[in-house]
Amino acid sequence: MAEKQIPVATPVAKEPTVSKAPPAGRKFPCPQCGARLDFDPAASGLKCPYCGHQEVIARDAGGEVVERDYLEYLDKLEHGGGQRPIEGHSSQVRCTGCGAMVLLEDKVATERCPFCHTHLENHPESAAGALPPESLLPFTVELRAARDAFTRWLEGLWFAPSELKKVANLGQLTGVYLPYWTYDSMTATRYEGERGDDYQETEYYTETTPDGKTETKSRTVTRTRWYPVFGEIRHFFDDVLVCASKSLPPAMVGDLGPWDLGKLEGFQASYLSGFKTERYAVGLKEGFGRAKEIMEPEILSLIHRDIGGDHQRVHNKRTKYSEVTFKHLLLPMWVAVYRYHEQTFQVLVNGRTAKVVGKRPWSAWKIFRLVSLIVLAVALFAILVARFAK
């Protein structure tokens, strides 16, 4: 009698069981190979750089993008409240080259500063408490696209040294989240000044002719009548953007915009995975002082418009700021640092638009050669003109 065959059950694949969910900002290693997952701009999610495994970041998992009361948080800071390290970045290292305070991802070592390529001392300290960012713009420009933009920028440089492209391409692009503040404020400005209205009148004068006679002539001249004026203008400023970093030249950082702040997302530490992050060096109060400097030209322009007339003079003005709110956010950029003839040059690539700004060296020889060619061409032209004139 044949033995009865007992069917063998086919194993069923089962998803890993998570006994305890990780806190916000902490990710388990890649479930396929165990490597750390990095944020991938192209996939808008976490991706393993080794095996390619991807995880989607839930856009609604972060906090809300809200405006915080400026005076309330100033009071909190004075009493030591409202400050804590960024989740997943519990250590920091100060660069001895440029002074940047670079936040390190937990269990991730770094060797060079992203802003000047100085070797960072391998002695990180516990990250000091600070107002944590509550919103950010994630990277949408991936590394390859940033490199292409950097290369196009190099190719478009006039009078650059011939060997620059070879040297600059050796510089590595580093993805960095830079800290920023935005401020909203209602302003009320009282001013005193003068309004100038132009008018024309006929002016008579005498002129001596070649034969020694005098003639009386007339001409129309423009003159200005000035009137004292005073008034008040009220204007609301929305999202005045202030860079909270001192590691990069302000002019370069300012030229990197504009930023699509309308697309800010609630902060999630997962977006920072695989990128460097800097702790703000410009505090909340100092940042509002800089915001006032940014508001100043627009306030003055509004005063001129309010005075009217053809000319305006502003003798004094006093501005009151009320209903001030702020946001602390992070903005993405790729940073390239290269050295040429013992000088360090920085190039920035906007992590949202791929716009490139940077400093570059000039070739004195190429400039001299062009000037020489221009001078030679002018001289030849003058010789030809002289010959035709004869």
Secondary structure, DSSP 4 states (H G I P E B T S, - for coil): -PPPPPPPPPP---PPP-SSPPPTT--PPPTTT-PPPEEETTTTEEE-TTT--EEEPPGGGS----PEEHHHHHHHHHTT-S-BPPTT--EEEE-TTT--EEEEPTT----B-TTT-PBPPS--EEPPPBPPP-EE----S-HHHHHHHHHHHHHT-TT--TTHHHHHTTSPEEEEEEEEEEEEEEEEEEEEEEEEEEEEEEEEEEEE-TTS-EEEEEEEEEEEEEEEEEEEEEEEEEEEEEE---SS-HHHHHHT----GGG-EE--GGGGTTSEEE--SS-HHHHHHHHHHHHHHHHHHHHHHHH-SSEEEEEEEEEEEEEEEEEEEEEEEEEEEEEETTEEEEEEEETTT--EEE-----HHHHHHHHHHHHHHHHHHHHHHHHHH-
